Amino acid sequence: MFGNIFGKLQEAQQKMKESKERLAGVTMDGEAGDGAIKVTVTGNREVKSIDIAEHLFAADKKEEMEDLLLTALNRALKNAESAWEAEMKDVAGGMLGPLGGLL
């Protein structure tokens, strides 16, 4: 009985590791200001790049750039969160057998 539980735990740990590795290779973007700011993150929610249009570097555009950067970051992170949740749902569903479809 406990051997089976231990085996399932090890299997879950391995699946989680594989999921994190897969998510590290997946990128999602978030944009704001009609593409004036673009943020790219991995499925593990690690920021990989930030691209800011030149016109936003003007002194009078500081507040606009900050607002757009926050919006783009939040959009990218939300996309990454959705990918992460889908991956974890797959892992949990595989662990629970027929009950996994209920998650």
C-alpha positions as a printed NumPy array, in Angstrom:
array([[  0.   ,   0.   ,   0.   ],
       [  2.647,   2.548,   1.053],
       [  4.926,   1.359,  -1.738],
       [  2.222,   2.285,  -4.252],
       [  1.787,   5.737,  -2.68 ],
       [  5.553,   6.279,  -2.687],
       [  5.692,   5.222,  -6.327],
       [  2.898,   7.654,  -7.224],
       [  4.711,  10.439,  -5.382],
       [  7.92 ,   9.783,  -7.3  ],
       [  5.946,   9.691, -10.546],
       [  4.326,  13.023,  -9.689],
       [  7.709,  14.59 ,  -8.938],
       [  9.083,  13.373, -12.271],
       [  6.056,  14.701, -14.16 ],
       [  6.373,  18.069, -12.43 ],
       [ 10.042,  18.26 , -13.396],
       [  9.216,  17.405, -17.01 ],
       [  6.425,  19.991, -17.039],
       [  8.733,  22.726, -15.752],
       [ 11.283,  21.833, -18.42 ],
       [  8.601,  22.   , -21.134],
       [  7.299,  25.321, -19.84 ],
       [ 10.829,  26.775, -19.802],
       [ 10.909,  26.298, -23.579],
       [  7.533,  27.908, -24.207],
       [  7.303,  31.68 , -24.575],
       [  4.316,  33.98 , -24.392],
       [  4.065,  37.643, -25.276],
       [  2.188,  40.557, -23.819],
       [  1.825,  43.836, -25.678],
       [  0.507,  47.284, -24.889],
       [  0.158,  50.566, -26.725],
       [ -0.467,  48.912, -30.101],
       [  2.838,  47.07 , -29.833],
       [  4.839,  50.011, -28.439],
       [  5.882,  47.716, -25.586],
       [  6.29 ,  43.972, -25.947],
       [  7.224,  41.621, -23.104],
       [  8.185,  37.97 , -23.61 ],
       [  8.039,  35.47 , -20.728],
       [  8.484,  31.719, -20.422],
       [  5.771,  29.35 , -19.282],
       [  7.58 ,  29.37 , -15.932],
       [  6.874,  33.125, -15.715],
       [ 10.46 ,  34.224, -16.266],
       [ 10.792,  37.499, -18.183],
       [ 12.989,  36.886, -21.233],
       [ 12.797,  40.208, -23.067],
       [ 11.268,  43.66 , -23.042],
       [ 11.059,  45.712, -26.229],
       [ 10.164,  49.404, -25.922],
       [  9.516,  51.703, -28.88 ],
       [ 11.953,  54.617, -29.176],
       [  9.283,  57.32 , -28.895],
       [  8.509,  56.241, -25.316],
       [ 11.974,  57.252, -24.129],
       [ 11.11 ,  60.954, -24.312],
       [ 11.008,  62.62 , -20.89 ],
       [  7.355,  63.594, -21.269],
       [  6.421,  59.933, -22.024],
       [  7.789,  58.478, -18.772],
       [  4.404,  57.907, -17.143],
       [  2.919,  56.488, -20.342],
       [  5.854,  54.081, -20.685],
       [  5.467,  52.922, -17.084],
       [  1.721,  52.301, -17.547],
       [  2.24 ,  50.442, -20.819],
       [  5.068,  48.377, -19.365],
       [  2.899,  47.264, -16.451],
       [  0.072,  46.373, -18.825],
       [  2.351,  44.381, -21.143],
       [  4.011,  42.555, -18.243],
       [  0.67 ,  41.63 , -16.7  ],
       [ -0.659,  40.366, -20.038],
       [  2.42 ,  38.229, -20.654],
       [  2.345,  36.828, -17.125],
       [ -1.364,  36.053, -17.416],
       [ -0.677,  34.109, -20.636],
       [  2.139,  32.234, -18.89 ],
       [ -0.107,  31.478, -15.929],
       [ -2.737,  29.997, -18.253],
       [ -0.119,  27.755, -19.88 ],
       [  1.207,  26.72 , -16.459],
       [ -2.3  ,  25.887, -15.192],
       [ -3.049,  23.792, -18.284],
       [  0.225,  21.888, -17.842],
       [ -0.441,  21.24 , -14.148],
       [ -3.991,  20.134, -14.906],
       [ -2.521,  17.574, -17.309],
       [ -0.116,  16.332, -14.639],
       [ -2.838,  16.12 , -11.985],
       [ -5.269,  14.459, -14.395],
       [ -2.716,  11.779, -15.23 ],
       [ -2.146,  11.106, -11.558],
       [ -5.787,  10.723, -10.65 ],
       [ -6.749,   8.352, -13.445],
       [-10.473,   8.538, -14.251],
       [-10.987,  11.255, -11.61 ],
       [ -8.573,  13.544, -13.45 ],
       [-11.319,  14.583, -15.861],
       [-13.165,  16.208, -12.987],
       [-10.391,  18.796, -12.406]])
